[in-house]
Every structure is written in structure tokens, then in C-alpha cells.
């Protein structure tokens, strides 16, 4: 069993900062990718940022220069540092992890956290 748990959400004023954390635990051999997604009210879920096992990253154009994804492999944890936040960043933020559960099988399974609410007031 694998669990993915997000934390760090909350209420922040426009221009402020928040740091989200996502920790994976359980039967994990390695984590290939970790990503942050968000779902604004009444809209579809969208990709915010992804980080790969080699440390390379991708960020959505809407957050480039403001958000930064990082990871601590020893802690099976990814972070999303959010700066210069805007009201349109208001959403439920979800973490996604692609995990290899066993050294005997290369198969990857994808796990989602339950999400953490981020609200940016104007």
C-alpha cells in the first residue's frame, strides 16, 4: 500500500507565499515522477509542475517564475514553493506520484493525494 499526503495549504493574501509538501509512504522502491496539479472552483484539474527522478522539472506557463517544484528523495517528499500568488491561483492542489513498488518489477503505479485547499484573497 502507498499513501500520498499533501499539506501546507491555507489562506494567503495576493502577493504572498505558501509552501506545499507532498509525502509518499508505504511500499516504495523508487519514485519516478512527482507532480502538482490544481483544480480551481468549477474548472478542470490542470498540471502545475512536475519533477523527475533526475531532478529535471517542468512548470506550467501560468506559474513559471512564481512557483518552484523540488523534491527530497530521501524523504520521498515533493514541495511546491508558491510566491507572488494571485487570486487565480485559488484551487485545490493535488499531488501525484508515479511509483515503482518493487525492485523485481519495473511497473509503475500512479497515486493521488486527497488535495489541500489554497485560497488567495485579493
LOROVEX-431497 format. One record per residue: x, y, z of N, C-alpha, C, O, CB in turn; residue in three letters. Coordinates in nm, 4 decimals. Glycine has a CB too. Layout:
BEGIN
- X, Y, Z, X, Y, Z, X, Y, Z, X, Y, Z, X, Y, Z, ALA
...
This chain:
BEGIN
- 0.0837, -0.1192, 0.0000, 0.0000, 0.0000, 0.0000, 0.0869, 0.1238, 0.0000, 0.1907, 0.1293, 0.0659, -0.0945, 0.0008, 0.1207, UNK
- 0.0425, 0.2228, -0.0752, 0.1129, 0.3505, -0.0808, 0.0151, 0.4619, -0.0472, -0.0994, 0.4609, -0.0924, 0.1773, 0.3734, -0.2206, UNK
- 0.0602, 0.5567, 0.0312, -0.0193, 0.6755, 0.0612, 0.0551, 0.7995, 0.0154, 0.1772, 0.8094, 0.0279, -0.0512, 0.6841, 0.2118, UNK
- -0.0210, 0.8936, -0.0378, 0.0326, 1.0237, -0.0777, -0.0474, 1.1289, -0.0029, -0.1699, 1.1338, -0.0138, 0.0252, 1.0455, -0.2342, UNK
- 0.0211, 1.2126, 0.0726, -0.0475, 1.3093, 0.1577, 0.0095, 1.4482, 0.1356, 0.1299, 1.4706, 0.1478, -0.0358, 1.2697, 0.3057, UNK
- -0.0797, 1.5413, 0.1026, -0.0397, 1.6812, 0.0860, -0.0598, 1.7587, 0.2164, -0.1426, 1.7227, 0.3000, -0.1201, 1.7472, -0.0283, UNK
- 0.0172, 1.8644, 0.2312, -0.0009, 1.9545, 0.3450, 0.0503, 2.0929, 0.3077, 0.1222, 2.1093, 0.2091, 0.0724, 1.9009, 0.4712, UNK
- 0.0126, 2.1920, 0.3877, 0.0658, 2.3265, 0.3679, -0.0291, 2.4256, 0.3060, 0.0059, 2.5425, 0.2900, 0.1843, 2.3192, 0.2851, UNK
- -0.1488, 2.3820, 0.2706, -0.2444, 2.4754, 0.2121, -0.2965, 2.5741, 0.3153, -0.2707, 2.5613, 0.4350, -0.3604, 2.3999, 0.1495, UNK
- -0.3708, 2.6733, 0.2658, -0.4279, 2.7712, 0.3565, -0.4715, 2.8958, 0.2838, -0.4851, 2.8978, 0.1615, -0.3295, 2.8066, 0.4639, UNK
- -0.4930, 3.0001, 0.3620, -0.5374, 3.1294, 0.3093, -0.4200, 3.2260, 0.3086, -0.3481, 3.2383, 0.4078, -0.6553, 3.1869, 0.3932, UNK
- -0.4007, 3.2945, 0.1963, -0.2910, 3.3893, 0.1846, -0.3390, 3.5094, 0.1038, -0.4270, 3.4964, 0.0187, -0.1662, 3.3233, 0.1183, UNK
- -0.2819, 3.6244, 0.1303, -0.3172, 3.7437, 0.0534, -0.2418, 3.7459, -0.0791, -0.1345, 3.6869, -0.0918, -0.2869, 3.8713, 0.1341, UNK
- -0.2989, 3.8143, -0.1767, -0.2312, 3.8293, -0.3047, -0.0918, 3.8876, -0.2833, -0.0725, 3.9802, -0.2045, -0.3135, 3.9186, -0.3998, UNK
- 0.0048, 3.8311, -0.3555, 0.1435, 3.8712, -0.3392, 0.2190, 3.7903, -0.2364, 0.3414, 3.8003, -0.2272, 0.1498, 4.0136, -0.3026, UNK
- 0.1479, 3.7104, -0.1588, 0.2099, 3.6312, -0.0545, 0.2644, 3.4987, -0.1055, 0.2650, 3.4716, -0.2256, 0.1116, 3.6063, 0.0551, UNK
- 0.3106, 3.4159, -0.0101, 0.3747, 3.2881, -0.0424, 0.3187, 3.1753, 0.0433, 0.2739, 3.1959, 0.1561, 0.5264, 3.2980, -0.0232, UNK
- 0.3227, 3.0565, -0.0136, 0.2909, 2.9332, 0.0588, 0.3853, 2.8244, 0.0088, 0.4356, 2.8309, -0.1034, 0.1399, 2.8914, 0.0390, UNK
- 0.4083, 2.7258, 0.0925, 0.4890, 2.6096, 0.0537, 0.4078, 2.4852, 0.0810, 0.3711, 2.4576, 0.1952, 0.6254, 2.6053, 0.1303, UNK
- 0.3799, 2.4101, -0.0245, 0.3089, 2.2840, -0.0118, 0.4090, 2.1690, -0.0034, 0.5171, 2.1735, -0.0621, 0.2120, 2.2636, -0.1302, UNK
- 0.3700, 2.0668, 0.0706, 0.4508, 1.9450, 0.0809, 0.3664, 1.8261, 0.0394, 0.2449, 1.8241, 0.0591, 0.5057, 1.9257, 0.2252, UNK
- 0.4324, 1.7273, -0.0183, 0.3665, 1.6027, -0.0581, 0.4578, 1.4873, -0.0204, 0.5688, 1.4758, -0.0723, 0.3337, 1.6010, -0.2116, UNK
- 0.4119, 1.4034, 0.0684, 0.4935, 1.2913, 0.1152, 0.4289, 1.1596, 0.0749, 0.3101, 1.1374, 0.0981, 0.5125, 1.2972, 0.2683, UNK
- 0.5087, 1.0730, 0.0145, 0.4649, 0.9382, -0.0199, 0.5228, 0.8409, 0.0805, 0.6380, 0.8534, 0.1220, 0.5072, 0.9001, -0.1641, UNK
- 0.4404, 0.7426, 0.1197, 0.4864, 0.6432, 0.2163, 0.4270, 0.5083, 0.1821, 0.3274, 0.4987, 0.1103, 0.4489, 0.6840, 0.3603, UNK
- 0.4898, 0.4038, 0.2348, 0.4405, 0.2691, 0.2105, 0.5388, 0.1864, 0.1319, 0.6602, 0.2009, 0.1467, 0.3094, 0.2738, 0.1382, UNK
- 0.4854, 0.0989, 0.0477, 0.5677, 0.0064, -0.0292, 0.6254, 0.0766, -0.1519, 0.5652, 0.0765, -0.2593, 0.4857, -0.1172, -0.0712, UNK
- 0.7439, 0.1370, -0.1336, 0.8062, 0.2169, -0.2390, 0.9478, 0.1685, -0.2639, 1.0298, 0.1634, -0.1722, 0.8064, 0.3664, -0.2018, UNK
- 0.9763, 0.1326, -0.3900, 1.1143, 0.1050, -0.4287, 1.1789, 0.2319, -0.4812, 1.2902, 0.2671, -0.4420, 1.1207, -0.0069, -0.5347, UNK
- 1.1087, 0.2999, -0.5697, 1.1570, 0.4291, -0.6190, 1.0391, 0.5114, -0.6703, 0.9357, 0.4576, -0.7101, 1.2632, 0.4097, -0.7310, UNK
- 1.0575, 0.6412, -0.6683, 0.9558, 0.7334, -0.7201, 1.0094, 0.7965, -0.8474, 1.1100, 0.8674, -0.8443, 0.9184, 0.8433, -0.6145, UNK
- 0.9435, 0.7715, -0.9580, 0.9933, 0.8200, -1.0861, 0.9604, 0.9666, -1.1067, 1.0485, 1.0466, -1.1383, 0.9356, 0.7377, -1.1997, UNK
- 0.8358, 1.0018, -1.0890, 0.7962, 1.1413, -1.1031, 0.7022, 1.1803, -0.9904, 0.6298, 1.0970, -0.9358, 0.7296, 1.1656, -1.2394, UNK
- 0.7047, 1.3069, -0.9570, 0.6066, 1.3642, -0.8649, 0.5562, 1.4928, -0.9287, 0.6327, 1.5690, -0.9877, 0.6686, 1.3907, -0.7213, UNK
- 0.4285, 1.5149, -0.9160, 0.3708, 1.6323, -0.9801, 0.2657, 1.6977, -0.8938, 0.2030, 1.6349, -0.8084, 0.3113, 1.5954, -1.1132, UNK
- 0.2488, 1.8259, -0.9190, 0.1423, 1.9031, -0.8546, 0.0395, 1.9420, -0.9615, 0.0740, 1.9893, -1.0698, 0.2000, 2.0309, -0.7823, UNK
- -0.0860, 1.9206, -0.9276, -0.1988, 1.9602, -1.0107, -0.2883, 2.0496, -0.9260, -0.2786, 2.0511, -0.8033, -0.2773, 1.8354, -1.0657, UNK
- -0.3754, 2.1238, -0.9932, -0.4721, 2.2035, -0.9183, -0.6055, 2.2049, -0.9911, -0.6126, 2.1912, -1.1133, -0.4204, 2.3472, -0.8977, UNK
- -0.7101, 2.2218, -0.9129, -0.8447, 2.2292, -0.9680, -0.9141, 2.3520, -0.9110, -0.9599, 2.3501, -0.7968, -0.9256, 2.1000, -0.9368, UNK
- -0.9221, 2.4594, -0.9902, -0.9932, 2.5792, -0.9448, -1.1424, 2.5507, -0.9363, -1.1909, 2.4559, -0.9980, -0.9664, 2.6986, -1.0395, UNK
- -1.2147, 2.6308, -0.8616, -1.3590, 2.6094, -0.8487, -1.4282, 2.6104, -0.9848, -1.4115, 2.7042, -1.0627, -1.4204, 2.7164, -0.7583, UNK
- -1.5055, 2.5063, -1.0130, -1.5816, 2.4992, -1.1363, -1.5014, 2.4701, -1.2610, -1.5539, 2.4780, -1.3721, -1.6525, 2.6239, -1.1551, UNK
- -1.3736, 2.4362, -1.2439, -1.2883, 2.4115, -1.3608, -1.2255, 2.2732, -1.3529, -1.2351, 2.2039, -1.2516, -1.1784, 2.5190, -1.3718, UNK
- -1.1606, 2.2349, -1.4629, -1.0965, 2.1045, -1.4659, -0.9600, 2.1081, -1.3971, -0.8985, 2.2136, -1.3818, -1.0817, 2.0565, -1.6098, UNK
- -0.9156, 1.9916, -1.3570, -0.7834, 1.9794, -1.2967, -0.6774, 2.0079, -1.4024, -0.6897, 1.9658, -1.5174, -0.7632, 1.8382, -1.2348, UNK
- -0.5732, 2.0799, -1.3619, -0.4663, 2.1163, -1.4543, -0.3302, 2.0905, -1.3916, -0.3133, 2.0957, -1.2698, -0.4785, 2.2633, -1.4957, UNK
- -0.2343, 2.0628, -1.4777, -0.0980, 2.0381, -1.4319, -0.0307, 2.1695, -1.3952, -0.0370, 2.2674, -1.4695, -0.0166, 1.9643, -1.5399, UNK
- 0.0337, 2.1694, -1.2794, 0.1076, 2.2872, -1.2342, 0.2572, 2.2683, -1.2565, 0.3232, 2.3539, -1.3154, 0.0791, 2.3153, -1.0856, UNK
- 0.3104, 2.1553, -1.2089, 0.4538, 2.1318, -1.2212, 0.4838, 1.9847, -1.2002, 0.4105, 1.9143, -1.1307, 0.5325, 2.2177, -1.1207, UNK
- 0.5931, 1.9387, -1.2614, 0.6378, 1.8006, -1.2496, 0.7872, 1.7991, -1.2224, 0.8619, 1.8823, -1.2738, 0.6042, 1.7197, -1.3774, UNK
- 0.8297, 1.7029, -1.1404, 0.9731, 1.6829, -1.1177, 1.0046, 1.5357, -1.1366, 0.9330, 1.4484, -1.0876, 1.0158, 1.7312, -0.9754, UNK
- 1.1137, 1.5094, -1.2091, 1.1525, 1.3731, -1.2436, 1.2623, 1.3249, -1.1493, 1.3184, 1.4022, -1.0717, 1.1997, 1.3651, -1.3907, UNK
- 1.2915, 1.1953, -1.1581, 1.3875, 1.1354, -1.0663, 1.5276, 1.1940, -1.0827, 1.6079, 1.1894, -0.9895, 1.3920, 0.9856, -1.0870, UNK
- 1.5573, 1.2491, -1.2003, 1.6891, 1.3093, -1.2212, 1.6930, 1.4560, -1.1787, 1.7954, 1.5228, -1.1926, 1.7290, 1.2973, -1.3673, UNK
- 1.5803, 1.5053, -1.1267, 1.5748, 1.6428, -1.0779, 1.5267, 1.7431, -1.1801, 1.5062, 1.8598, -1.1465, 1.7080, 1.6837, -1.0303, UNK
- 1.5083, 1.7017, -1.3024, 1.4582, 1.7944, -1.4042, 1.3130, 1.8277, -1.3752, 1.2402, 1.7480, -1.3161, 1.4727, 1.7344, -1.5464, UNK
- 1.2719, 1.9466, -1.4176, 1.1381, 1.9951, -1.3841, 1.0684, 2.0558, -1.5054, 1.1319, 2.0962, -1.6028, 1.1459, 2.0980, -1.2719, UNK
- 0.9374, 2.0608, -1.4963, 0.8539, 2.1341, -1.5905, 0.7538, 2.2149, -1.5097, 0.7012, 2.1668, -1.4093, 0.7816, 2.0377, -1.6911, UNK
- 0.7277, 2.3372, -1.5530, 0.6282, 2.4210, -1.4865, 0.5317, 2.4746, -1.5918, 0.5724, 2.5083, -1.7030, 0.6960, 2.5379, -1.4077, UNK
- 0.4049, 2.4823, -1.5564, 0.3059, 2.5412, -1.6455, 0.3398, 2.6877, -1.6695, 0.3961, 2.7545, -1.5827, 0.1636, 2.5269, -1.5870, UNK
- 0.3052, 2.7366, -1.7872, 0.3353, 2.8761, -1.8207, 0.2727, 2.9730, -1.7215, 0.3281, 3.0794, -1.6943, 0.2867, 2.9081, -1.9614, UNK
- 0.1577, 2.9361, -1.6681, 0.0851, 3.0257, -1.5767, 0.1559, 3.0451, -1.4434, 0.1250, 3.1392, -1.3703, -0.0536, 2.9720, -1.5516, UNK
- 0.2503, 2.9574, -1.4108, 0.3190, 2.9685, -1.2817, 0.4703, 2.9871, -1.2952, 0.5394, 3.0041, -1.1947, 0.2910, 2.8454, -1.1986, UNK
- 0.5219, 2.9842, -1.4172, 0.6664, 2.9993, -1.4367, 0.7150, 3.1306, -1.3782, 0.6549, 3.2360, -1.3987, 0.7020, 2.9917, -1.5855, UNK
- 0.8250, 3.1220, -1.3052, 0.8810, 3.2409, -1.2426, 0.8213, 3.2716, -1.1066, 0.8742, 3.3548, -1.0328, 0.8621, 3.3580, -1.3319, UNK
- 0.7111, 3.2051, -1.0725, 0.6474, 3.2271, -0.9422, 0.6483, 3.1023, -0.8551, 0.6684, 3.1116, -0.7340, 0.5047, 3.2741, -0.9615, UNK
- 0.6268, 2.9863, -0.9148, 0.6222, 2.8592, -0.8416, 0.7460, 2.7777, -0.8743, 0.7991, 2.7845, -0.9852, 0.4937, 2.7792, -0.8763, UNK
- 0.7914, 2.7004, -0.7761, 0.9061, 2.6124, -0.7969, 0.8802, 2.4779, -0.7315, 0.8498, 2.4699, -0.6125, 1.0350, 2.6758, -0.7408, UNK
- 0.8927, 2.3724, -0.8108, 0.8799, 2.2374, -0.7565, 1.0186, 2.1842, -0.7219, 1.1162, 2.2108, -0.7921, 0.8081, 2.1430, -0.8574, UNK
- 1.0255, 2.1086, -0.6125, 1.1513, 2.0457, -0.5724, 1.1181, 1.9149, -0.5025, 1.0019, 1.8875, -0.4726, 1.2359, 2.1397, -0.4793, UNK
- 1.2197, 1.8348, -0.4769, 1.1945, 1.7092, -0.4071, 1.3143, 1.6709, -0.3209, 1.4286, 1.7084, -0.3472, 1.1629, 1.5971, -0.5073, UNK
- 1.2829, 1.5951, -0.2174, 1.3834, 1.5362, -0.1289, 1.3669, 1.3862, -0.1420, 1.2757, 1.3285, -0.0827, 1.3676, 1.5847, 0.0220, UNK
- 1.4532, 1.3225, -0.2185, 1.4379, 1.1790, -0.2451, 1.4494, 1.0958, -0.1177, 1.3829, 0.9931, -0.1046, 1.5423, 1.1329, -0.3462, UNK
- 1.5315, 1.1384, -0.0260, 1.5499, 1.0616, 0.0980, 1.4223, 1.0600, 0.1817, 1.3998, 0.9683, 0.2606, 1.6656, 1.1200, 0.1806, UNK
- 1.3398, 1.1616, 0.1637, 1.2156, 1.1716, 0.2418, 1.0932, 1.1366, 0.1583, 0.9807, 1.1450, 0.2076, 1.2001, 1.3123, 0.2987, UNK
- 1.1134, 1.0974, 0.0324, 1.0003, 1.0685, -0.0579, 0.8998, 1.1841, -0.0585, 0.7784, 1.1636, -0.0553, 0.9294, 0.9370, -0.0157, UNK
- 0.9530, 1.3033, -0.0625, 0.8699, 1.4230, -0.0476, 0.8985, 1.5220, -0.1608, 1.0131, 1.5444, -0.1998, 0.8950, 1.4898, 0.0900, UNK
- 0.7904, 1.5798, -0.2114, 0.8000, 1.6886, -0.3090, 0.7431, 1.8145, -0.2467, 0.6570, 1.8097, -0.1588, 0.7251, 1.6535, -0.4412, UNK
- 0.7933, 1.9268, -0.2945, 0.7485, 2.0557, -0.2432, 0.7054, 2.1446, -0.3594, 0.7513, 2.1290, -0.4726, 0.8603, 2.1239, -0.1604, UNK
- 0.6168, 2.2374, -0.3288, 0.5809, 2.3403, -0.4256, 0.5886, 2.4745, -0.3537, 0.5031, 2.5075, -0.2715, 0.4376, 2.3156, -0.4868, UNK
- 0.6914, 2.5504, -0.3859, 0.7058, 2.6837, -0.3308, 0.6309, 2.7805, -0.4207, 0.6605, 2.7920, -0.5397, 0.8554, 2.7237, -0.3172, UNK
- 0.5349, 2.8490, -0.3639, 0.4494, 2.9395, -0.4404, 0.4715, 3.0818, -0.3912, 0.4433, 3.1136, -0.2757, 0.2995, 2.8994, -0.4280, UNK
- 0.5217, 3.1664, -0.4789, 0.5477, 3.3069, -0.4479, 0.4639, 3.3969, -0.5371, 0.4100, 3.3525, -0.6385, 0.6970, 3.3397, -0.4642, UNK
- 0.4532, 3.5224, -0.4992, 0.3789, 3.6219, -0.5790, 0.2426, 3.5666, -0.6194, 0.2041, 3.5713, -0.7363, 0.4595, 3.6626, -0.7056, UNK
- 0.1723, 3.5153, -0.5229, 0.0474, 3.4466, -0.5514, -0.0615, 3.5430, -0.5940, -0.0649, 3.6593, -0.5538, 0.0022, 3.3682, -0.4309, UNK
- -0.1520, 3.4892, -0.6786, -0.2611, 3.5672, -0.7351, -0.3942, 3.5018, -0.6988, -0.3985, 3.3821, -0.6707, -0.2461, 3.5799, -0.8890, UNK
- -0.5020, 3.5786, -0.6990, -0.6336, 3.5181, -0.6703, -0.6655, 3.4008, -0.7636, -0.7335, 3.3066, -0.7230, -0.7437, 3.6241, -0.6822, UNK
- -0.6178, 3.4056, -0.8861, -0.6457, 3.2950, -0.9793, -0.5673, 3.1674, -0.9465, -0.5875, 3.0644, -1.0109, -0.6136, 3.3384, -1.1212, UNK
- -0.4796, 3.1734, -0.8485, -0.4124, 3.0520, -0.8001, -0.4998, 2.9746, -0.7013, -0.4642, 2.8646, -0.6593, -0.2790, 3.0882, -0.7338, UNK
- -0.6138, 3.0323, -0.6646, -0.7052, 2.9648, -0.5724, -0.7539, 2.8336, -0.6325, -0.8081, 2.8312, -0.7430, -0.8249, 3.0556, -0.5382, UNK
- -0.7345, 2.7256, -0.5594, -0.7697, 2.5930, -0.6103, -0.7440, 2.4898, -0.5019, -0.6831, 2.5187, -0.3989, -0.6893, 2.5588, -0.7388, UNK
- -0.7924, 2.3679, -0.5278, -0.7471, 2.2534, -0.4506, -0.6241, 2.1989, -0.5227, -0.6286, 2.1706, -0.6424, -0.8605, 2.1435, -0.4354, UNK
- -0.5156, 2.1848, -0.4493, -0.3903, 2.1379, -0.5065, -0.3714, 1.9906, -0.4720, -0.3805, 1.9505, -0.3559, -0.2709, 2.2224, -0.4552, UNK
- -0.3450, 1.9115, -0.5750, -0.3277, 1.7678, -0.5598, -0.1850, 1.7280, -0.5965, -0.1220, 1.7875, -0.6839, -0.4293, 1.6914, -0.6469, UNK
- -0.1367, 1.6264, -0.5275, -0.0071, 1.5685, -0.5576, -0.0270, 1.4336, -0.6256, -0.1174, 1.3570, -0.5922, 0.0781, 1.5538, -0.4292, UNK
- 0.0597, 1.4077, -0.7211, 0.0571, 1.2826, -0.7969, 0.1970, 1.2238, -0.7961, 0.2958, 1.2955, -0.8119, 0.0065, 1.3052, -0.9433, UNK
- 0.2046, 1.0911, -0.7773, 0.3363, 1.0262, -0.7773, 0.3308, 0.8984, -0.8597, 0.2379, 0.8188, -0.8458, 0.3829, 0.9952, -0.6325, UNK
- 0.4299, 0.8791, -0.9449, 0.4449, 0.7554, -1.0227, 0.5525, 0.6721, -0.9541, 0.6693, 0.7107, -0.9493, 0.4824, 0.7850, -1.1741, UNK
- 0.5112, 0.5574, -0.9014, 0.5961, 0.4823, -0.8086, 0.6213, 0.3410, -0.8578, 0.5302, 0.2719, -0.9034, 0.5328, 0.4781, -0.6705, UNK
- 0.7457, 0.2999, -0.8477, 0.7824, 0.1600, -0.8687, 0.7813, 0.0942, -0.7321, 0.8583, 0.1315, -0.6436, 0.9232, 0.1452, -0.9396, UNK
- 0.6941, -0.0034, -0.7154, 0.6741, -0.0602, -0.5831, 0.7743, -0.1672, -0.5440, 0.7936, -0.1956, -0.4257, 0.5389, -0.1166, -0.5748, UNK
- 0.8383, -0.2266, -0.6444, 0.9277, -0.3396, -0.6144, 1.0472, -0.3359, -0.7083, 1.0349, -0.2957, -0.8240, 0.8527, -0.4757, -0.6272, UNK
- 1.1622, -0.3777, -0.6583, 1.2812, -0.3848, -0.7429, 1.2701, -0.4975, -0.8437, 1.3472, -0.5024, -0.9395, 1.4062, -0.4033, -0.6579, UNK
- 1.1753, -0.5885, -0.8239, 1.1603, -0.7045, -0.9121, 1.0695, -0.6774, -1.0293, 1.0600, -0.7591, -1.1209, 1.1077, -0.8214, -0.8350, UNK
- 1.0025, -0.5637, -1.0280, 0.9136, -0.5305, -1.1388, 0.9295, -0.3841, -1.1756, 0.9293, -0.2978, -1.0878, 0.7671, -0.5615, -1.1030, UNK
- 0.9433, -0.3548, -1.3054, 0.9588, -0.2147, -1.3481, 0.8267, -0.1387, -1.3588, 0.8253, -0.0202, -1.3918, 1.0288, -0.2100, -1.4812, UNK
- 0.7159, -0.2073, -1.3308, 0.5856, -0.1438, -1.3473, 0.5693, -0.0245, -1.2532, 0.6098, -0.0282, -1.1370, 0.4742, -0.2452, -1.3230, UNK
- 0.5093, 0.0801, -1.3066, 0.4808, 0.1994, -1.2275, 0.3316, 0.2071, -1.1972, 0.2483, 0.1740, -1.2815, 0.5278, 0.3267, -1.3013, UNK
- 0.2994, 0.2504, -1.0777, 0.1613, 0.2782, -1.0400, 0.1509, 0.4257, -1.0023, 0.2431, 0.4838, -0.9452, 0.1148, 0.1863, -0.9220, UNK
- 0.0361, 0.4847, -1.0359, 0.0149, 0.6263, -1.0081, -0.0754, 0.6431, -0.8872, -0.1790, 0.5777, -0.8755, -0.0453, 0.6973, -1.1301, UNK
- -0.0347, 0.7313, -0.7981, -0.1112, 0.7557, -0.6755, -0.1412, 0.9055, -0.6643, -0.0611, 0.9907, -0.7027, -0.0330, 0.7050, -0.5493, UNK
- -0.2595, 0.9336, -0.6103, -0.3027, 1.0709, -0.5875, -0.3256, 1.0959, -0.4400, -0.3717, 1.0078, -0.3674, -0.4295, 1.1014, -0.6663, UNK
- -0.2934, 1.2163, -0.3959, -0.3339, 1.2588, -0.2642, -0.4765, 1.3089, -0.2667, -0.5398, 1.3139, -0.3722, -0.2407, 1.3661, -0.2115, UNK
- -0.5274, 1.3462, -0.1493, -0.6659, 1.3905, -0.1392, -0.6806, 1.5409, -0.1620, -0.7920, 1.5923, -0.1719, -0.7219, 1.3536, -0.0037, UNK
- -0.5689, 1.6098, -0.1700, -0.5734, 1.7513, -0.2015, -0.5652, 1.8411, -0.0797, -0.5995, 1.8015, 0.0317, -0.6975, 1.7814, -0.2761, UNK
- -0.5186, 1.9633, -0.1035, -0.5129, 2.0650, 0.0003, -0.5621, 2.1970, -0.0595, -0.5237, 2.2341, -0.1705, -0.3678, 2.0792, 0.0580, UNK
- -0.6463, 2.2665, 0.0144, -0.7082, 2.3885, -0.0361, -0.6121, 2.5065, -0.0229, -0.5523, 2.5285, 0.0824, -0.8395, 2.4176, 0.0390, UNK
- -0.5990, 2.5809, -0.1308, -0.5218, 2.7056, -0.1310, -0.6158, 2.8173, -0.1750, -0.6768, 2.8100, -0.2816, -0.3954, 2.6961, -0.2258, UNK
- -0.6265, 2.9198, -0.0926, -0.7127, 3.0336, -0.1243, -0.6302, 3.1616, -0.1187, -0.5631, 3.1895, -0.0194, -0.8336, 3.0415, -0.0263, UNK
- -0.6361, 3.2389, -0.2267, -0.5621, 3.3643, -0.2350, -0.6635, 3.4780, -0.2392, -0.7441, 3.4873, -0.3318, -0.4677, 3.3672, -0.3605, UNK
- -0.6586, 3.5633, -0.1394, -0.7532, 3.6757, -0.1331, -0.6938, 3.7990, -0.2010, -0.5727, 3.8212, -0.1979, -0.7899, 3.7082, 0.0140, UNK
- -0.7809, 3.8779, -0.2619, -0.7347, 3.9986, -0.3335, -0.7288, 4.1189, -0.2417, -0.6923, 4.2281, -0.2853, -0.8263, 4.0293, -0.4520, UNK
